[in-house]
Amino acid sequence: MFRNDKTHDAMSKPIEPVSPGKINSIMEGTSIEGEVKSDSNIRIDGRMKGTLQVRGRLIVGATGLVEGDVHCQSCDIEGTVNGKIHCQDLLSLKATAKLTGDIHTKQLSIEPGAVFSGNCDMGGGKAIKEPEPVRLSTATDRPGQRDVTAGAVRPEPLKAGH
């Protein structure tokens, strides 16, 4: 009744799950396709294809398969995930995990045996600025400048008549 319907950036600040002690389960042998939104924790031991938005903790069990983008508070992966993961806190890849896709998280834990293929951004939600390219000096630069490629100072040319 008094719910705040303002949209929040997925990585801005933690949003507590509505039902922190309860877990939704997608059991082995169950397949779901589409978009799933959960205000509490969710465990997947079956197959999920689509987008997952979890305000709590996502657990992908050893038999679980997720194909698609994931947005969650925290995540433990024991099974297979193919897609992008946006995790606000800790993403934990267990020894049996197989993850193919990009990760955006604040903290990452990878156990020996886990397989990860993709890019990882641990910027905490902030865009990382790339450094400007460095220009090296050449022989055609102004006299008296340091020649970076040779590591020596070039002398100024002699002027005629002096």
C-alpha positions, 0 to 999 in steps of 0.5 A: 500500500505504501510501497515506493515505486521509484526505479533504482540503478541496479548497482547504486545501493543495496536493496534489502529483499522483502522476504529475506528468510524465504527462498523461491525454488525452481527444481530440477526437471523444471524449465522456465522461459521469460522474465523472472522477478523476485523480491526475495531469494531464489534457487535454481536447480532446473533450467531458466532462459531469459532475464532474472531480477532478484532483490536477494540472493541467487543460488544456481545449484549444481544441476541449474542452468541459466541462459540470459542476463542476471541482476541480483544482490548476491549470487552463488553459482554451482551450476552453469550460467551463460550470460551477463551477471550484475551483482551488487555485492558478492559473486561466488563461483563454486568449484563446479561452476561454469560461467560464460559471460561478463561479470559486473560485481563489487566482490568476486570469489572463485574456488579452484575448479570453477570455469569462467570465460568472459570479462570482469568489472569490479568497479563498484558501479563506477565507469572506469576511464581509460588513460589517454594514449601516449605520443612518442617523439620523432626525429621531426619534432622541435629541436632540444626536445627529449627523444623518447625513443632513443633516450637522449637529448637531441642538440639544436642544429647549428645556425649558419653565419654565427 
